[in-house]
Amino acid sequence: MNTIRFLSISALLVLLFSCNSGKREIAALVKTWQGKEIILPDTLSFKVQGRDTVCPHLSYARYKILNYIDTSGCTSCRTRFYDWNLMQKQTDSLNLNVAYFFIAWVKEYEELEILQQINRCTIPCLYDNTGELSRLNQFPPYPRMQTFLLDSLNRVILIGSPIENQKLRELYLKKIQE
């Protein structure tokens, strides 16, 4: 009985300390990224559903929401195109000057294109075939921390996925409306 009790208490302590450690790590990550400029080389092209496109609205948008998708995990789970469409419609309906775009460094771009078509997603994707953007910007390794609210000069205002966190979504909208 004492052994089970000891193991239960030990497991609880490990969970508590790892949660606090995780919170400190996320806070440090947010602090590191706030104000940092995201570098977007001119050599890469944008595509929508696999077709080349031009995105002049990125140049004059007051705010930009960048979602980075890398090779880790399930592409379908990482993209959540349907949810991004809903968020874009929400900001569009409020007449907010926000440009959305994805940066994708994935194994199968065809899968990404099919997912965009199925979800009728017209948010542009920047294909990072060589991982150059990741090397230049050193994006965080955590998928939930690979989404950024940027100002007009591509400086990070907020970091984190507004699709996966309702409170963060409200914070994104509040910042954009200021």
Accessible surface in RSA format (square Angstrom, percent):
REM  Atomic radii and reference values for relative SASA: ProtOr
REM  Chains: A
REM  Algorithm: Lee & Richards
REM  Probe-radius: 1.40
REM  Slices: 20
REM RES _ NUM      All-atoms   Total-Side   Main-Chain    Non-polar    All polar
REM                ABS   REL    ABS   REL    ABS   REL    ABS   REL    ABS   REL
RES MET A   1   187.55  97.1 147.14  97.4  40.41  96.2 128.57 109.3  58.98  78.1
RES ASN A   2   121.45  83.8 115.55 111.7   5.90  14.2  33.25  80.0  88.19  85.2
RES THR A   3    93.58  66.6  88.32  89.5   5.26  12.5  57.43  77.1  36.15  54.6
RES ILE A   4   116.70  66.4 116.23  86.6   0.47   1.1 116.29  83.7   0.40   1.1
RES ARG A   5   160.70  67.5 155.98  79.5   4.72  11.2  42.44  58.0 118.26  71.7
RES PHE A   6   136.96  68.5 132.49  82.1   4.46  11.6 136.35  82.7   0.61   1.7
RES LEU A   7   106.81  59.5 103.01  73.7   3.80   9.6 103.35  72.6   3.45   9.3
RES SER A   8    66.45  56.2  52.99  70.7  13.46  31.0  38.64  82.3  27.81  39.0
RES ILE A   9    90.65  51.6  89.91  67.0   0.74   1.8  90.65  65.3   0.00   0.0
RES SER A  10    35.12  29.7  32.13  42.9   2.99   6.9  27.06  57.6   8.06  11.3
RES ALA A  11    55.44  51.0  47.04  72.6   8.39  19.1  54.20  76.3   1.24   3.3
RES LEU A  12   101.32  56.4  99.36  71.1   1.96   4.9 100.73  70.7   0.59   1.6
RES LEU A  13    84.05  46.8  83.98  60.1   0.07   0.2  84.05  59.0   0.00   0.0
RES VAL A  14   100.81  66.3  96.20  87.1   4.61  11.1 100.07  87.0   0.74   2.0
RES LEU A  15   109.73  61.1 109.65  78.4   0.07   0.2 109.73  77.1   0.00   0.0
RES LEU A  16    95.62  53.3  94.81  67.8   0.82   2.1  94.98  66.7   0.64   1.7
RES PHE A  17   135.92  68.0 133.68  82.8   2.24   5.8 133.91  81.2   2.01   5.8
RES SER A  18    59.99  50.7  45.94  61.3  14.04  32.3  42.19  89.8  17.80  24.9
RES CYS A  19    69.93  52.9  60.81  67.8   9.12  21.4  20.75  52.6  49.17  53.0
RES ASN A  20    69.28  47.8  67.93  65.6   1.35   3.3   7.66  18.4  61.61  59.6
RES SER A  21    53.07  44.8  50.50  67.4   2.57   5.9  16.71  35.6  36.36  50.9
RES GLY A  22    25.85  31.9   0.00   N/A  25.85  31.9  25.43  69.8   0.42   0.9
RES LYS A  23   144.76  70.6 137.88  84.6   6.88  16.4  87.22  78.5  57.54  61.3
RES ARG A  24   159.28  66.9 151.82  77.4   7.46  17.8  77.27 105.6  82.00  49.7
RES GLU A  25    85.51  49.1  77.87  58.9   7.64  18.2  37.67  72.9  47.83  39.1
RES ILE A  26    85.57  48.7  85.46  63.7   0.11   0.3  85.57  61.6   0.00   0.0
RES ALA A  27    62.04  57.0  50.21  77.5  11.82  26.9  56.94  80.2   5.09  13.5
RES ALA A  28    57.74  53.1  49.57  76.5   8.16  18.6  56.29  79.3   1.45   3.8
RES LEU A  29    28.21  15.7  25.02  17.9   3.18   8.0  27.84  19.6   0.37   1.0
RES VAL A  30    48.26  31.8  48.15  43.6   0.11   0.3  48.15  41.8   0.11   0.3
RES LYS A  31   166.14  81.1 152.93  93.8  13.21  31.5  98.27  88.4  67.88  72.3
RES THR A  32    92.72  65.9  70.68  71.7  22.05  52.5  55.61  74.7  37.12  56.1
RES TRP A  33     6.48   2.6   6.48   3.1   0.00   0.0   0.52   0.3   5.97   9.7
RES GLN A  34   102.71  57.4  82.53  60.3  20.18  48.0  25.68  54.7  77.03  58.4
RES GLY A  35    44.96  55.4   0.00   N/A  44.96  55.4  29.96  82.2  15.00  33.6
RES LYS A  36    72.98  35.6  62.96  38.6  10.02  23.9  53.37  48.0  19.61  20.9
RES GLU A  37    99.46  57.1  89.67  67.8   9.79  23.3  17.22  33.3  82.24  67.1
RES ILE A  38     0.97   0.6   0.13   0.1   0.84   2.0   0.13   0.1   0.84   2.3
RES ILE A  39    83.38  47.4  81.29  60.6   2.09   5.0  83.38  60.0   0.00   0.0
RES LEU A  40    44.94  25.0  23.78  17.0  21.16  53.2  23.78  16.7  21.16  56.9
RES PRO A  41    27.94  20.4  12.19  11.1  15.75  57.2  21.80  18.0   6.13  38.1
RES ASP A  42   147.34 103.2 113.50 113.0  33.83  80.0  40.24  94.7 107.09 106.8
RES THR A  43   117.89  83.8  81.13  82.2  36.76  87.6  85.86 115.3  32.03  48.4
RES LEU A  44    38.57  21.5  23.90  17.1  14.67  36.9  25.74  18.1  12.83  34.5
RES SER A  45    59.29  50.1  50.77  67.8   8.53  19.6  38.20  81.3  21.10  29.6
RES PHE A  46    33.14  16.6  31.44  19.5   1.71   4.4  31.44  19.1   1.71   4.9
RES LYS A  47    47.55  23.2  47.49  29.1   0.06   0.1  15.22  13.7  32.33  34.4
RES VAL A  48    27.76  18.3  27.18  24.6   0.58   1.4  27.18  23.6   0.58   1.6
RES GLN A  49    31.63  17.7  26.70  19.5   4.93  11.7   0.77   1.6  30.87  23.4
RES GLY A  50    24.08  29.7   0.00   N/A  24.08  29.7   4.85  13.3  19.23  43.1
RES ARG A  51   159.76  67.1 154.93  79.0   4.82  11.5  71.26  97.4  88.50  53.6
RES ASP A  52   106.48  74.6  79.33  79.0  27.14  64.2  32.01  75.3  74.47  74.3
RES THR A  53    49.06  34.9  29.54  29.9  19.52  46.5  13.38  18.0  35.68  53.9
RES VAL A  54   126.14  83.0 107.07  96.9  19.08  46.0 110.49  96.0  15.66  42.5
RES CYS A  55    15.43  11.7   2.59   2.9  12.84  30.2   2.17   5.5  13.26  14.3
RES PRO A  56    82.18  59.9  74.10  67.6   8.07  29.4  81.64  67.4   0.53   3.3
RES HIS A  57    60.77  33.2  60.77  42.2   0.00   0.0  44.54  45.9  16.23  18.9
RES LEU A  58    17.46   9.7  16.87  12.1   0.58   1.5  17.01  11.9   0.45   1.2
RES SER A  59    97.24  82.2  63.02  84.1  34.22  78.8  41.61  88.6  55.63  77.9
RES TYR A  60   149.61  69.8 129.84  73.9  19.77  51.4 102.72  77.2  46.88  57.8
RES ALA A  61     1.55   1.4   1.54   2.4   0.02   0.0   1.54   2.2   0.02   0.0
RES ARG A  62   130.32  54.7 125.63  64.0   4.69  11.2  41.83  57.2  88.50  53.6
RES TYR A  63    22.63  10.6  22.63  12.9   0.00   0.0   6.16   4.6  16.46  20.3
RES LYS A  64    11.20   5.5  11.20   6.9   0.00   0.0   0.50   0.4  10.70  11.4
RES ILE A  65     1.42   0.8   0.43   0.3   0.99   2.4   0.43   0.3   0.99   2.7
RES LEU A  66     0.00   0.0   0.00   0.0   0.00   0.0   0.00   0.0   0.00   0.0
RES ASN A  67    10.94   7.5  10.94  10.6   0.00   0.0   1.82   4.4   9.11   8.8
RES TYR A  68     3.09   1.4   2.65   1.5   0.45   1.2   2.20   1.7   0.89   1.1
RES ILE A  69     0.10   0.1   0.10   0.1   0.00   0.0   0.10   0.1   0.00   0.0
RES ASP A  70    23.68  16.6  20.62  20.5   3.07   7.2   2.57   6.0  21.12  21.1
RES THR A  71    52.52  37.4  39.08  39.6  13.44  32.0  16.32  21.9  36.21  54.7
RES SER A  72    53.80  45.5  44.58  59.5   9.22  21.2  51.95 110.6   1.85   2.6
RES GLY A  73    67.12  82.8   0.00   N/A  67.12  82.8  38.12 104.6  29.00  64.9
RES CYS A  74    62.31  47.1  46.08  51.4  16.23  38.2  36.23  91.8  26.08  28.1
RES THR A  75    19.97  14.2  15.16  15.4   4.81  11.5   1.65   2.2  18.32  27.7
RES SER A  76    54.38  46.0  46.90  62.6   7.48  17.2  16.31  34.7  38.07  53.3
RES CYS A  77    81.94  62.0  66.25  73.9  15.70  36.9  32.82  83.1  49.13  53.0
RES ARG A  78    38.18  16.0  23.88  12.2  14.30  34.0  20.53  28.1  17.65  10.7
RES THR A  79     2.23   1.6   2.23   2.3   0.00   0.0   0.00   0.0   2.23   3.4
RES ARG A  80    89.26  37.5  79.02  40.3  10.25  24.4  31.63  43.2  57.64  34.9
RES PHE A  81     2.46   1.2   0.26   0.2   2.20   5.7   0.26   0.2   2.20   6.3
RES TYR A  82   132.36  61.8 131.75  75.0   0.61   1.6  92.97  69.9  39.39  48.6
RES ASP A  83    39.02  27.3  38.22  38.0   0.80   1.9   6.33  14.9  32.69  32.6
RES TRP A  84     6.22   2.5   6.22   3.0   0.00   0.0   3.17   1.7   3.05   5.0
RES ASN A  85    17.44  12.0  16.57  16.0   0.87   2.1   6.53  15.7  10.91  10.5
RES LEU A  86    80.15  44.6  75.62  54.1   4.53  11.4  75.69  53.2   4.46  12.0
RES MET A  87     0.00   0.0   0.00   0.0   0.00   0.0   0.00   0.0   0.00   0.0
RES GLN A  88    41.36  23.1  41.36  30.2   0.00   0.0   2.99   6.4  38.37  29.1
RES LYS A  89   137.61  67.1 132.86  81.5   4.75  11.3  83.78  75.4  53.83  57.3
RES GLN A  90    66.85  37.4  60.36  44.1   6.50  15.5  27.30  58.1  39.55  30.0
RES THR A  91     0.13   0.1   0.13   0.1   0.00   0.0   0.10   0.1   0.03   0.0
RES ASP A  92    77.77  54.5  65.45  65.1  12.32  29.1  28.79  67.8  48.98  48.8
RES SER A  93    86.75  73.3  51.28  68.4  35.47  81.7  51.64 110.0  35.11  49.2
RES LEU A  94    83.51  46.5  63.53  45.4  19.98  50.2  67.96  47.7  15.55  41.8
RES ASN A  95   138.33  95.4 106.71 103.1  31.62  76.1  31.46  75.7 106.87 103.3
RES LEU A  96    33.06  18.4  21.65  15.5  11.41  28.7  23.77  16.7   9.29  25.0
RES ASN A  97    72.32  49.9  59.70  57.7  12.63  30.4  30.02  72.3  42.30  40.9
RES VAL A  98    15.96  10.5   0.15   0.1  15.81  38.1   0.77   0.7  15.19  41.2
RES ALA A  99     2.21   2.0   0.69   1.1   1.53   3.5   2.21   3.1   0.00   0.0
RES TYR A 100     3.42   1.6   2.11   1.2   1.31   3.4   2.11   1.6   1.31   1.6
RES PHE A 101     2.07   1.0   0.05   0.0   2.02   5.3   0.05   0.0   2.02   5.8
RES PHE A 102     2.24   1.1   2.24   1.4   0.00   0.0   2.24   1.4   0.00   0.0
RES ILE A 103     0.00   0.0   0.00   0.0   0.00   0.0   0.00   0.0   0.00   0.0
RES ALA A 104     0.00   0.0   0.00   0.0   0.00   0.0   0.00   0.0   0.00   0.0
RES TRP A 105    83.26  33.4  83.26  40.3   0.00   0.0  71.65  38.2  11.60  18.8
RES VAL A 106     8.98   5.9   1.62   1.5   7.36  17.7   1.62   1.4   7.36  20.0
RES LYS A 107   167.45  81.7 134.27  82.4  33.19  79.0  91.23  82.1  76.22  81.2
RES GLU A 108   103.24  59.3  99.76  75.5   3.48   8.3  31.83  61.6  71.40  58.3
RES TYR A 109    37.59  17.6  33.78  19.2   3.81   9.9  33.75  25.4   3.84   4.7
RES GLU A 110   115.25  66.2 110.89  83.9   4.36  10.4  33.66  65.1  81.59  66.6
RES GLU A 111    73.00  41.9  68.85  52.1   4.15   9.9  29.25  56.6  43.75  35.7
RES LEU A 112     0.08   0.0   0.08   0.1   0.00   0.0   0.08   0.1   0.00   0.0
RES GLU A 113    37.51  21.5  37.49  28.4   0.02   0.0   2.34   4.5  35.18  28.7
RES ILE A 114    78.78  44.8  78.78  58.7   0.00   0.0  78.78  56.7   0.00   0.0
RES LEU A 115    27.17  15.1  27.17  19.4   0.00   0.0  27.17  19.1   0.00   0.0
RES GLN A 116     0.39   0.2   0.39   0.3   0.00   0.0   0.00   0.0   0.39   0.3
RES GLN A 117    84.83  47.4  72.23  52.8  12.59  30.0  22.12  47.1  62.70  47.6
RES ILE A 118   124.50  70.8  95.07  70.8  29.43  70.9 103.84  74.8  20.65  56.1
RES ASN A 119    40.22  27.7  29.46  28.5  10.76  25.9   5.36  12.9  34.86  33.7
RES ARG A 120   201.16  84.5 188.88  96.3  12.28  29.2  61.99  84.7 139.17  84.3
RES CYS A 121     0.00   0.0   0.00   0.0   0.00   0.0   0.00   0.0   0.00   0.0
RES THR A 122    89.77  63.8  79.09  80.2  10.68  25.5  54.33  73.0  35.44  53.6
RES ILE A 123     1.01   0.6   0.98   0.7   0.03   0.1   1.01   0.7   0.00   0.0
RES PRO A 124     8.73   6.4   8.73   8.0   0.00   0.0   8.73   7.2   0.00   0.0
RES CYS A 125     0.10   0.1   0.10   0.1   0.00   0.0   0.10   0.3   0.00   0.0
RES LEU A 126     2.67   1.5   2.67   1.9   0.00   0.0   2.67   1.9   0.00   0.0
RES TYR A 127    15.59   7.3  13.32   7.6   2.28   5.9  13.00   9.8   2.60   3.2
RES ASP A 128     0.02   0.0   0.02   0.0   0.00   0.0   0.00   0.0   0.02   0.0
RES ASN A 129   101.59  70.1  77.54  74.9  24.05  57.9  24.86  59.8  76.73  74.2
RES THR A 130    90.06  64.1  73.55  74.6  16.52  39.4  74.50 100.1  15.56  23.5
RES GLY A 131     0.39   0.5   0.00   N/A   0.39   0.5   0.03   0.1   0.36   0.8
RES GLU A 132    54.79  31.5  54.79  41.5   0.00   0.0  14.46  28.0  40.34  32.9
RES LEU A 133     0.00   0.0   0.00   0.0   0.00   0.0   0.00   0.0   0.00   0.0
RES SER A 134    23.65  20.0  22.70  30.3   0.95   2.2   1.23   2.6  22.41  31.4
RES ARG A 135   144.84  60.8 132.65  67.6  12.19  29.0  73.38 100.3  71.46  43.3
RES LEU A 136    80.65  44.9  57.76  41.3  22.89  57.6  61.53  43.2  19.13  51.5
RES ASN A 137     1.90   1.3   0.68   0.7   1.21   2.9   1.21   2.9   0.68   0.7
RES GLN A 138   120.67  67.5 109.07  79.7  11.60  27.6  48.38 103.0  72.29  54.8
RES PHE A 139    18.71   9.4   1.17   0.7  17.54  45.6   1.17   0.7  17.54  50.2
RES PRO A 140     3.78   2.8   0.00   0.0   3.78  13.7   3.51   2.9   0.26   1.6
RES PRO A 141    99.57  72.6  75.86  69.1  23.71  86.2  84.40  69.7  15.17  94.3
RES TYR A 142    88.82  41.5  88.72  50.5   0.10   0.3  71.99  54.1  16.83  20.8
RES PRO A 143    58.33  42.5  51.68  47.1   6.65  24.2  51.68  42.7   6.65  41.3
RES ARG A 144   157.77  66.2 156.79  79.9   0.99   2.3  48.01  65.6 109.77  66.5
RES MET A 145    17.69   9.2  17.69  11.7   0.00   0.0   5.34   4.5  12.35  16.4
RES GLN A 146     2.54   1.4   2.54   1.9   0.00   0.0   0.05   0.1   2.49   1.9
RES THR A 147     1.47   1.0   1.47   1.5   0.00   0.0   0.00   0.0   1.47   2.2
RES PHE A 148     0.00   0.0   0.00   0.0   0.00   0.0   0.00   0.0   0.00   0.0
RES LEU A 149     0.00   0.0   0.00   0.0   0.00   0.0   0.00   0.0   0.00   0.0
RES LEU A 150     0.00   0.0   0.00   0.0   0.00   0.0   0.00   0.0   0.00   0.0
RES ASP A 151    24.25  17.0  24.25  24.1   0.00   0.0  16.05  37.8   8.20   8.2
RES SER A 152    56.21  47.5  45.88  61.2  10.33  23.8  20.37  43.4  35.84  50.2
RES LEU A 153   107.89  60.1  99.07  70.9   8.83  22.2 103.86  72.9   4.04  10.9
RES ASN A 154    24.68  17.0  24.68  23.8   0.00   0.0   0.00   0.0  24.68  23.9
RES ARG A 155   102.76  43.1 102.76  52.4   0.00   0.0  29.71  40.6  73.05  44.3
RES VAL A 156     3.52   2.3   0.00   0.0   3.52   8.5   0.00   0.0   3.52   9.6
RES ILE A 157    37.80  21.5  34.08  25.4   3.72   9.0  37.20  26.8   0.60   1.6
RES LEU A 158    17.56   9.8  16.09  11.5   1.47   3.7  17.56  12.3   0.00   0.0
RES ILE A 159    10.37   5.9   1.60   1.2   8.77  21.1   1.60   1.2   8.77  23.8
RES GLY A 160     1.49   1.8   0.00   N/A   1.49   1.8   1.49   4.1   0.00   0.0
RES SER A 161     8.21   6.9   5.40   7.2   2.81   6.5   2.73   5.8   5.49   7.7
RES PRO A 162     1.27   0.9   0.00   0.0   1.27   4.6   0.00   0.0   1.27   7.9
RES ILE A 163    19.88  11.3   2.43   1.8  17.45  42.1   2.47   1.8  17.41  47.2
RES GLU A 164    71.48  41.0  38.78  29.3  32.69  77.8  14.85  28.7  56.62  46.2
RES ASN A 165    71.98  49.6  67.01  64.8   4.97  12.0  14.40  34.7  57.58  55.7
RES GLN A 166   112.80  63.1 101.73  74.4  11.07  26.3  54.32 115.6  58.48  44.4
RES LYS A 167   168.38  82.1 161.78  99.3   6.60  15.7 105.79  95.2  62.58  66.7
RES LEU A 168    32.35  18.0  28.67  20.5   3.68   9.3  31.58  22.2   0.77   2.1
RES ARG A 169    39.46  16.6  39.46  20.1   0.00   0.0   4.93   6.7  34.53  20.9
RES GLU A 170    96.60  55.5  90.38  68.4   6.22  14.8  36.36  70.3  60.24  49.2
RES LEU A 171    68.90  38.4  66.06  47.3   2.84   7.1  68.43  48.1   0.47   1.3
RES TYR A 172     0.00   0.0   0.00   0.0   0.00   0.0   0.00   0.0   0.00   0.0
RES LEU A 173    20.57  11.5  20.57  14.7   0.00   0.0  20.57  14.4   0.00   0.0
RES LYS A 174   129.98  63.4 124.22  76.2   5.76  13.7  73.23  65.9  56.75  60.5
RES LYS A 175    67.72  33.0  66.49  40.8   1.23   2.9  19.59  17.6  48.13  51.3
RES ILE A 176     5.73   3.3   0.99   0.7   4.74  11.4   0.99   0.7   4.74  12.9
RES GLN A 177    98.05  54.8  67.41  49.3  30.64  72.9  22.62  48.2  75.42  57.2
RES GLU A 178   112.88  64.8  75.46  57.1  37.42  89.1  69.83 135.1  43.05  35.1
END  Absolute sums over single chains surface
CHAIN  1 A    10531.6       9085.1       1446.5       6091.1       4440.5
END  Absolute sums over all chains
TOTAL         10531.6       9085.1       1446.5       6091.1       4440.5
